[in-house]
Amino acid sequence: MGANAVHIRLIPFQSQHAAAAGQLIVSIQREEFGFDIDLERQPDLAAIPAYYQQGAGNFWMALDREKVVGTIALKDIGDHTAALRKMFVAAEYRGAEWGVAAKLLQGALDWAKQHAVQNVFLGTTDKFRAAHRFYEKHGFALIEKTQLPASFPFMPVDTRFYWLDLKQSDAASPP
């Protein structure tokens, strides 16, 4: 991590940052990836505590001083399993110089382990190629949609799916 990373801190969701987090997420979805989406079609963002901050779930924001520069969430989907959601980092804060994405992911995975989560699944789109490399570099395995648990919260844009075994066992495939 570069010198800039020292200014970045990870915090659980706080309501005073809700609008900035939503704006960051939607701007990346629309402007960088061309999705026709807005906050109204993402009701989870209007009810973050109720949707994410339950059981082993949580929602975090990366702040550069008080500016929201990244988000990540875990949704508890039962049976010691979580869905990784809303992983977004502002373009100017990407890369090793900042380490924002790695800090967000590590924070979420540390939380998951502390809360007895054994499996983490995520869905993403073919357009997020850098994200594919990032997840694979951090131990996530590409899986078929049919290998996801029934409780996994599908997003219509998701076409690629990943799984991470937090049990550190020799398991070769998702449960």
Secondary structure, DSSP 8 states (H G I E B T S, - for coil): --GGGGGEEEEE--GGGHHHHHHHHHHIIIIIT-----GGG-GGGGSHHHHTSSTT-EEEEEEETTEEEEEEEEEE-STTEEEEEEEEE-GGG-STTT-HHHHHHHHHHHHHHHTT--EEEEEE-TT-HHHHHHHHHTT-EEE-GGGS-TT----TT--EEEEEETT-----S--
